[in-house]
Structure formats: C-alpha cells, structure tokens
Amino acid sequence: MSRFKITSITVLLALAVPLTLDAARAPGWKHEDIWLKNETGQRITPTRNNADAYSPHRTCGTCHGYMTITSGTHFQQGFDEMRDGYDPKRPWVLSPGIFGRGGTPGTFTERVAAKNNSSARDMGLSTYDWIAAGGSDQPVSLAAGNLHPGGGPMEYGRKADGRRDLSKTLIRGEREKARPLDGDYSSRHTPDGKSRFRESGVVEGDCLMCHLKGYRLDRRNGQLALRNYRWAATAGAGLGEIRGAVFTPARSGGSSEEGSPAKGEWNVARRPAVQYAWGDSRLFTPQGKFRGSALISKSVEAENCTQCHRQMDGQKSGTLYLPAGDLHLKAGLRCTDCHTLAGRTQNERLRHHIGKGWSPTSTARSDLDGAGMKTCANCHLEDRYRPTRAGMPKEAKNPDNLHRALFHKATFHFYLLHCSACHAPERKSRSVYLVDYSTGRPAWYATDKAALITRAGDMKQFTQEPWKPWTDRHVRIPGDGERYAAAVPKVTQWFGEMISDGAVRPIGLEHVRKAAAGQKKLTTVEVATLHGEKKKQVTVATPEDILAMIRSLTGMGFRNVVFVADQLYEIRKDKLEGRPAPGLTRAVMFPIYHGNMPVAAKKTLGQKGKPDGCADCHADDSPFFTKLRVRSVGKFLKDSYPVPKEPIAEPQMADWGLMGVPASE
C-alpha cells in the first residue's frame, strides 16, 4: 500500500455515497412550470394577489419537504442546538454555529442576543436586527443575515429557554406579549424598541438561491437592509421590482458607523408591493406560471455557492473561488462535485446537509465533518474519482510517483503536511489580517501590505502582487495528529470583562466607542488604504491608552475590564499589568484548502526536488518557518507599520516551539 494512502494528506473518512438527489432522476428531467404562492398559500397571478411577495415555503413546499430541507446545516447555522446557557463558562455563546456563537475575527462584529436578557448593555443583536445587519455595502459587517439562505432562525423564534420553537413563525410569536429585552422581539433601532416582523415578514428558506442560475444575492440583500424581509426572495430571483420599504436607511457615506441599521426612517404604515415582470416571457408563461421548466436547475452552479462563500471565505482565507486562482474550478469542477449531500439514502440526503470538511475554526455540527465529502486523497491517491456529469475532468492524476521522485527518501513529509502546505504557496486575492476593535470603530487591515480596508468591494479585488500565506500546525481530527497547512491569521485587539479565569466576555463595540469618544489622547497613527490614500486612525497602542480605556469602561459600569492584545492587560493595585493568556491572545488561524496550484505552475514548494527544492522550506530565511506574524495590532501600527519587525512580530515557528529552522537532512 502506498505510504501516501495511509498518511492521507487529507485524512481518510467514512465517505457517504457520492450521489445527490438529482442522480435518482432521469437525465432529461425538467422541473415543471409552477404557480407562485404568497405566505398564506394563495396563488399569485397577473390578476390575483399580484402585489404580494412570493413565499418559498408555500410555493416550493407544496411538493417538496420544506421543513426537512431547511433542517440542513446551512439553514440552521447552530439554531438546532441553540439555548440560553449553552456554554456555562461563556454565557454569551448560545450555539456552536454562526447564529448563536457570533462571528470569528475578520468576519462580522456582533453576536445574536440570548432569549432572556437582564441588561441592554450586555445584550447582542436581537433576531430582528441580526437579519438586517449584514452590511453588504460596508467594509465591516455587523452580522451575517446577508449570507444566510433563510429559514431556521430567520423564520422561527425561540422558546422561553432559548431553544428553537418550530411551532410558530416570528410573525406569530411577535403577537404574543414578549418580555422586555426579548432576544427575538426587541430592537435597538425601532422607535419603541420592539421588533416589526408583522410589517417586515420573515426570511423563508430560499430554494432559488441555490437552484436558480443567475440568482441576484445583491438585490436580495438590498431588501434585507430595507427591513423588507418577506420580499427578499422575490427580489433575489429577479421576479419583479419591489416598491416601498419598511425602513429607509440613511446614506452611509462609506462609514461603517453611519451605515449602521440605526440611522434612517421607518415607514411601517405603508406596505411594500411587488410589480411582477409578467410580460417577461423568459420568467412567466402567458397564464402567469413561473417557468420552472427552463429556470429551476436540479444541479447547483458554483456561482450560486460562491455568491455567499466568496465574501466570507475571502475575508477568512483569501479564497475567491474563481477559475483564475483555483485549478479545480479551472478544470471544470463544481463545488457540489466534492461537497455532495451527506447521507446514504435519498431521505437522508433530502436533509440538505451539504458535505463539509474539517476546520479548527468551524464548530457547528462537527459530527458531520467529512460526511458527504471527497478529499484530495480520495480522488488523487485512492482512485475514488469518477466523473458523474458532462464537463468534469476525465481523471484525477495520482501524484504518488512524482512525489516519490521529487522527495526521494523524504516521503515522511507527507505524514506532516496537508496538500495546501505546498500547493498554496501564494494568494492573489486579499484577506483580513489585523482586526482592531480597540476604539469601538472596527478597523480591518489586509494581508496586502497591511493596508486599511475602507470599501465593501475591497475584498473581492485581486492584489497587484501575490502574497505568501502563513502556515499553521493543527489537529484537524482528534487522534490523527498535527498537520501543517497554509493559513491566514487574524490578529485582534479588543476590550472585555473577565467573568471567570480564562473567560472574557467581549464588551459591545457601541460601549467601547463611547468610552473612546471621551479620551482625547489616544494614539493616532497614519496608515495606507488599499487605494493608496493616507488615513489617520485612532488606536490603543500604549500603556497610557490601555489604562485610560479600562478606567473609562469601568466608570461606565463594566467590571473586571481587560484588554486583549499580545497579552492580557488588567489593572492590579492601580497599575497596569500584562500576562500571557494564549487561549485568548493567540491569532485565530484560518486554514487554506482551496485555490491550489499544480506542480506545472513551477511555484509549489519543493517542486525542484532534492536538494534544491528543500531550500524552499529549510533555508534559514524561508517564510515557511520564519514568516513574521504581528503580535500586537496597536504597537505594530504605532511603531512598525507597514513592515513588521521583531519583537512586535515574531516568526511563526515560535508557535510550534522552534527557535530555528530545522535542517533538511
């Protein structure tokens, strides 16, 4: 047996049968033309209910198992495991998913509120506000409603204990008298502090987001920002124009604060209406049926997946999923060729648990890690690759012999390395690197020369020059051992309350912003934007800054205030002290698993073979071991920007307990 098979560059897994629901249907199968229905189940025609938004739940659910389909991980995102008190040591964490856990650094800044809250000060965003706070036109998002396909927590509320309640929608639940500071039915932004689901509607699971080629996520998210929740699916599918808005946001002017959901005008007395494009024969039959036979696809195009994943994964790992930077997409593969529906039977696959790999930063439904997935090893080393549709490559070449030739007597490397460690040597797309929350005004700095991100489109642009990713060493699967993988760090600094030894609750950014507004002597630095402009930024960089902010936040009523940066800083006996707290201060590392290069590109590490290729990693100045990683955002911006220097930054091998580059022999 090949050594590579047992090392599993990507680990072996119990591979689910690689069939989708589509495989059970005849090759020439087409969806039928369908009547659209509103949320009460009535038909929408050119003459009846023709101003109503269409309901995916009532329209698609007429034939398909809507509740079963929306039980999948994409729709639930932690909602199915959610409850108040989910994590007693970290009471602000309500589930293992994005809805309940909050965003990882460099993704979005707010968390959803618990169902029961004793203080508005400690409360996250209510469900009503979380849905609208996607910030699709802002460089920094508050929440991830704009990347959620609907259903789950965007359609249903919670019971008194914070668990999901599928017995009634958020509209129906709102009619009942809610407790003050209810995590579903309150709002930071409405005039009376109450949700407006009756006027806004809910966001149902949107089947066409995946199954309609050319779906317009931007139009859908534009409706969410207007609090037109029930109209979002209609806009995204391009079925017509939406006239009116529950809420009209103030023009943002490019500022993440000014563009917050708080500023604007509420129009709850006037209901938005749809003007359907009945005359568009591409969309509708003469009778008014939606042309599902021509438009609804049983397969899912890569572009439908990447509308959401391009933004989130670009921020995390510099992955844009474009053929120009991904050899698998260039070869004709789609996301669903590797990420199939998990399950061995059609009924199991109907649950839409889309196959996912292993990531140390993803904690939702870890029991499904690897289910329905094809890994690098499955296709390239274990001869499991089989084309299942037109357009797929004929074969997945086995690199075993080439690896043996290049790494003669050094094949032990493949016990230690993930494919991306060598095959993702550079990135041409940007990623978030430094995350500064120290003044309450989120500032993200890119991997591209640590430039400040100032525009929403910055993360979707290619860099002028490629940059080399960092490397992380982590356990992907318990018991499998550590592997080296290409990765992007998120180095953060923020204020919190220590509620127990080792547990620090982040203080809401609006409170940090108020505390910083009262300080006149915080450090001001000059940084570059991605557009070549110079910009003044206020940050926390010195002991005096930290002391002033901790005292200000303490004066606002927060207890045991600490500053998390390169160390954990706190005031003891009226003096500032810092101490190591690696569980809090270590950069969050996002592994890179996509966007790999072939050896033919002449850029993969070690592609020259022994001995010259060894120097790619084992030379004294090789970035694989010596690439510097910033330790303190504020100190770097003040004293080292834009080029990192020790001791403000340190070689990444220090994280692995290494003081020097290992010899290649």
N, C-alpha and C positions, 0 to 999 in steps of 0.2 A: 504493500500500500504506500502511496506517495506520502512523504513527510508532510507535504503541504495539506493533504487531506485531513490529517489528524491535528495539525496546528490550527487549521481553519482561520485564515486571515480575517474572515468574518465568521464568527462561530457557527457550528452546526446547530440546527434547530429542528424541532418537530414540524416539518413543513406541511401545512394544510394543502389539501388537494387544490392545485392551481387553476381552479375553474371559477368563473364569475357566473352570475345568474344568466348572463347573455349566452353562455356556451350551451345552455339547455335548449335554446331556441333555434329555429331553422335559420340558415344563413340569410335568406331573403326576407326575414321577418321585419315588419314595419309597425310602428305604433299607429293606432287609429287616430283619426281626427276626433276632437273632443269638445264638448261644451265646457266653457269656463263656468265656475260657480262662485258665488260670494260666500261670506263666512257663515251665513245661515243655510247654505246648501241650495240656494235658488240659482237657476240658470241666469247667465249674463248673455244677452243677445243685443242686436242693434236696436231693439225696441223695448226691452225689458231689463231693468236693473243695470242699465248701460252706463251709469256713472259710478258703480260700485267697484272697489278693488277686487281682484280675483283672489280666492283663497286656495293655496296649495293643499291645505289639509282637506278641504271639501272636494276640490277638483280631482287631485291625484288619489286621494283616499277613497274615492268611490270604488276603485278597482284594486288598489294596492294597499298593503298593510301598513298604513301610515305610522301607527304607534310602534309597530315592530321596527320599521325602518329608522325612525327617529330615536330609537333606543341605542343607536350606534354611538361610538366614542366622539365622532366629530360633532354630533348634535348635543350630547350630554356635557362633555368637557368638564367632568367632575360632578355634575348635578346629581347623578345617580348615586353618588357616595357622600353627598353633602349633608352636613348637620352642624348646628351650633355645638361647640365642644368637640369637634372632630379631632383636634390636636390640643390636648390639655396644656402642653408645655408652650404652645404657640397659639393662644386662643383666637388670634386674628385669621388663622388658617382654617378654612371651613371645608375644604375638599382637596384631593390631590391634583385637580385639574385647573385650567386657566380660570374657570368660573368657581371661585372659592379660595384658590391659593394666591391668586394675583400674578402679575407679570414677573418674569425673570428679568434681571437688569438688561436694559437696552431694548426692551420690547414695549411695555406700556407702564404707566406710573401708578395707577390706582388699583385698589382691590375692591371686591364687592362686599357689601356690609353683611354682618350677621343678621339673622331674622330678628333677634331681640337685642336692643342696644340701650344702655343706661345713660350714655352721653353722646351728644352730637360730635364732640371733639374727637372721640375715638372711633367714630363710625366711618366706614368706607362708603363707596357709592351704592345707593340703592339700585335694585334691578332696573327700575325705570330710567335712572340716569346712566347706568352702565351701558345700556343698549345704545344710547346716543353719543357716548363719549369716545367714539372711535378716532376722531381727529384725522380723517382721511386727507384733509387739506393742511395739516400741521406737521412740522418736523418731529414732534414728540406727541405720541398718543396717550390719552388718559386711560383708555380701556380698549377692549378687543371686540366690542359688538360689531364693528365693521368687518371682522374676519370670521364671524360666527354664522353658520348657514341657517340659523333659526331653529325653532322647535326647542325642546328641553327647557332651559331656564328663561328663554326669551318668549316662551308661550305659556308656561305653567308657573305657579307660585310655590310657596313653601308652607309646611305645617308650622304649628307653634314651636316645635323643637328644631326647626330649621331644615328638616328633611323635605324632599320634594313632595309635592301634592299633585298628582295627576288627575284628581277628581274635578278640578275646576281650573279654567284658564285665569290668567292675570286680570282679565276684564271682569270676570265673575267674582274673583276674590276681592277685587277692589270695592265691590258693592258692600261687602261686609265691613263693619267698623274695625278699622285697624288700630293697633296700639301706637302710641307716639313713637317716633323713630323706628317704624317698621322697616325692615330691610328690603321689602318688596315695594311697599305702597307709600313711601315718603319720597321727598325730592329736595335736593339742595337748591333747586333753581326755579321751581314754580312759585308764584306769588304767595300761596298759602302753605307751602311745604308739603303738599300732597301729590301723589302720582296722578297721571292723567291717562291711564290706559283706556278708559271709556272713549276718549277722543282720539288717542293715538292708535289704539288697537294693539295687537301683539305681533311678533315676528314669527310666523309659522315656518316649519322646516321647508326650505325652498328646493324642491327637486330639480328645477330647471337650472339652478346654479351650477350643477354638475352635468345635467343631461341635455342642455341646450347649447349648441356651439354658437359662440359669439355673445354669450351672456355678458351684460354690462354691469360689472360689480360697482363701478364708479357711480352709475345712476342709482343703483340700489342703495348705496351708502349715502348718497346725497339726500335720499328720503329719510334715512335714519337721523341725519343731522337736523332735519326739519321736524323731528318727532312724528313723522308720518309712518309709523311702524307697519300698519296694515297695508300700506301702499307700496312698500319697498319691493316686494316680489314682482308686482306689476311693472314697475319701472325697470327693474333689472332684466326682465325678459323682453323689454322693448315693445310692450303691447300697446302703448299709448303714452300720452302726456298727462302728468298729474297737475291739476290746477288747485292751488291753495296749499296752506301749510298750517299745522297746529302751532308751530313755533318758527319765527323768522330770526335766524341768528344775525348778530351784528357783524359787519365786515371785519375780518380778523386783522388785516394789515400785516400778516405774516408772523404775528406774535402768538406763541402758544398760550399765553395768559389771556390776551384779548380774544383769542379764538376759542375760549372755553365755552362749554354749553350754558354758562350762566348768563351771558350777555345776549340780549335780543328782545323780541316782542312776542307775547303769547296771543294766539288767535283762536281760543278754544270754542268760541261761539259759532264759528263758520267751519263746516266740514269740507275737507278737500274732496275733489271729484276727479274721476278718470275720463279723459277723452280718448276712447279707443280708436286705433287706426283701422276701422272696419274696411276702409277702401284699399288697404294694402293686401293684395291677393297672395303675397308671399306668406302673410301671417294668418289670414282668415279665409274661410270658404264664403261663397255668396250668402249662405244661410247664417254665418257668424260663428261657425265652429273654428277652433284653433287648429291649425294644420299640423297636428302631431305627427302625421304620416311623413311629412317632409322635414320637420324641425326637431322632433324629440329623438335623441340618439340613445340607443341601448348601451353603447360604449361611452367612455368618458375621455375627452381630449385632454392632453397635457395642459393646454392653455387654461382649461377650466380649473384644474388643480392649482396651477401656479398663480392665478389671479390673487389668491389669498397667500399661498406659501411663498411667493416671490417677495412680498413685503416682509413677512415675519422672518423667513429664513435668510433674506438679505441682511436684515438687521443682526441676526444671530451669528451667521457664519459666512456672509458674503456670497450666498448662493442665490443666483437669479433664475436658474433653470432655463437657460437659453442655449440653443444649439451651438452658438459660437463658443461657449465655455463649458460644454458638457458633452463628452464623447458618446454617451449613451443616447442622449436626445438627438445628436447629430446622426447617429446610426439608424434612427427611426423608431426607437423605443418610446413608449408612453409610460407615464407614472404607474398606471394600472397593470403594466406587464410585470412589474416586480411587486407592487403593492396591491395584491389581489384581495378579494373579500375573504376574511377568515371564516373557516367552517368547513366541515366535511359533507354536509348535506345542503340542499337548496334552502331549507328552512333556516339553518344556521347562518347561511350567507345572507339571507334576507335582512338580518340584523344590521348589516352595513358596518360591521367592524372592519374598517379598511386596514389592511396589513401594515404594521409599523415595526420599525427596527428597535434597537436599543440605544438609549441616550441617557447619560447620567443626569441630565437636566430635565427630563420628562418623567413625571411620576404618575400621570393619570392612567389607570388600567394597566399597570405593569404586568398583570397576569396575561395580557395579550401581546407582550413583547415577542416579536418573531412570528406570531401566528399569521398565516397568510402571506408571509414574506419570502422573497427569493433573495439570497445574499450573493455577494461576489463569489464566494466559494461554491455555492450551489451551481452556478452557471459555468464558471470558468475552471473549476478544479474537479467537480464531481459529476460532470457530464449530465446535469439535470436540465440543461437548457433545451427547449423545444419551441420553435416558432408556432404560435397559435392563431395568427391572423396575418393577412396580407400587409406588407410593409415592414415586418420585423426582420432583423438580420437573419441570415441562414444559419449562422453558428456563433458560438461564443468561444473564441480561441482559448486554448489551455496554455498558460504561460509557464507551466512546470519546467519544461526543458530549457526555456530561455533563462528562467531564474537560476536553474542549476548551473548553466554555463556562465552566467554573469557573477554568481556568488559561489564559486567552487570552494568547497569546504567551509562555507559560511552560511549555509542554509538555516542555521539556528536562528538567524534574524527573523524568520517568518513565524517563529514562536512568539516573537515580541512585538511585531508590527501589524497594524491594520493597513489595508491597501492604501488608504489616503496618506499615510505617513510618507510614502514615496511618490505616490501618483497624484497628489495635490500640492505640488511644490510652489505654486503661485496662484494669486487671485487677481482678476481684473475688475471685479465688482467690489463695491465698498461694504464695510460692515461697521457696526458700532464698537468702539474700543473703550473709551473712557466715559463714565457716567457720573455727572456731578449734580447731586441733589442738595448740596450744602446750603444754598440760599433759598431753596424752595422754588426756584426757577430752573426747571430741568435743562441741562446742557449736555448734549452728546457730542463726542469727538470721534472722528472716523479713523479707521485703520490707515487711511490715505493721508499720511503726514500729520496725523492728529489734528486735522482741520475741523473747525466747528460746523456742525450740521445745522443749516438755517432754513432749508426749504424741504417741503414734503417729497419732492421728486429727487432729492439728492441721493437717496439710497438705491435708486433704480438706474443710476448712471455708471458707465464704466470709467475707470481711472485712466489718467494719461499714461502712467507707468504701472505695471503689475507690482504687487507687494507679496512678500513671503509670509505665509501664516505662521503662527506659533505651533508648538507641539504640546500635547497633554498626555499624561500617562494615567490611565484609569481602568477600573474594573467595569466591564460592560455587563457581564453576567456573573452573579455570585458563584465562586468556585472555579471560574475559568481563568483567573489570573489577570494581571495588568497587561495592557497593550498600549503602544504608542500610536497616537493618531494626530493628524493635522487638526488644529483647533484655533478658535479666536477667543481671547479673554475679554471679559467685561470687568474692568477695574472701577470700583464705585467708592463714593464717599457720601455719607448721609447721617442724619440725627435720629436717635431713637430713645425709648425708655427701657431701661433694664428691668424686666419684671421677674426674672429669676436668673441664677447663674447660668450664663450661656444662652439665654433667650432675650432678645432685644426686639421690642415692637417698634416698627418704623413710625415716626411721627408724620402725620399728614402734611403734604407739601404746602397747603394753604396756611398752616400754622407756622411752618418754617419760614415761609415768605413774609409773614407778618413780623416774626422775630427779627429777620434780617433787615426789614424796612426801617427798624428803629436804630440800626447800627450805622454810624457814619464813617467808621474807619476800617471796614473790612477791606481785604486786599483786592485791588483792581489790577487785572492783567490785560495785555493786548494779545489777541490770538488772530489767526487767519481763518477765513471761511473757505469752503470748498470752491468759492468763486473768485478767490484772490483778493477779497476785501479784508481790511483790518477792522477788528471789532473789540471794544472794551467789554470785559466780562468781570463781574464781581464774584469772588470765590472765597472759600475758607481755606487758608494756607498756612497760617502761623499760630503759635500758641495763644497769642492775644485774640485772634479771630475765634478760635475754639472756645476760649473762656467767655468771651462776650456773648456768643450764641448760646452756650449752655446756660449761662445766667439769665439770659432773656427768655429762653424757653421755660426755665424753672419758674421765673416770675409769672409766666402765663398759666401756671398750674400743673405743668408736666413734672413727673417725679423721676428721680434717678436718671437724669438725661445724660446720654453718652454720645460721642462722635465716633463713627466707624469709618476708618480710612486704612492707613498702613498698620495702625494699631487701634486698640480700643481705648479712647480717651475719656476720662471722667475726672470730676473734681473730688479730691480727698483732702480733708482738712484745709480747705480753701486754696489748694494748689492743684494744678493740672497734672495728671499722671497718665502715662500711656503704658499699656501692657499688651503682650501678644494675645491674640484671640483668633487663631487660624480658621476656626469654623465660621467666623463672621467676616474676616478681613481678606481671606484668600479670594482671588479673582474667580468668577464663575466662568468655566471653560465650556464653550460650545463646540463640539466636535464637528469636523467636516467629513461628510460621507458622500457628497455629490460633487460634480464638476471635476472629475478625474481626467488625467491625461494619459495617452498611450506612450509606450517607450519610443515609438516612432517620432514623437514630438521633440525628442532629444533634450528634454527638460526634467524627466523624472530622476529622483535621487538614485545614485548608483548605476545609472544606465551605461556608464563606460566600463562597468565590470571591475574586477580586481586587476591591478591595485588602484588605478586612478579614480575609479568610482567610489572607493572607500572614503576619499577625502571630502566628498560631498557632505558627509556627516561627521567624520572623525578628524578633520583638520582643526587646528587649535582655534580658528576663528569661524568655524562652521555655525551657521544660525541654528542648526538642529539642536545644538546644546547651548549655544551662547547667546541666542537672540534675547535682547533685553525686554523685560516687561515692567512697566511702570508700577510702583508700589503705592504712591500717594498722588492722587489727581491734583490736589491743590498745590503741593510742593513742586510737582512737575510743571504746572502752568506758571508758577512764580519764578522758579529758579533754573529750569532746564529747557523749557519749551523752545522750539518744537522737537529738539533732538534729545532723546532720553540718555541720561548719564547715571553712572553709579555714584552714590548709594540710593538715589531717588528711584532708580530702576535696578533690577538685578537679573542675571542670566536665568533663563527658565529652568536650567538644570538644577538650580538650587532647590526647586520644589521637589526634585527627585533624590535629594540628599547627596548630590555630586558636587565636588569642589573643582573638578577639572574634566576635560573632555577625555573619555575613555580611548585607549589605543585601539587601532583597528586590527591588531594581531594579538 
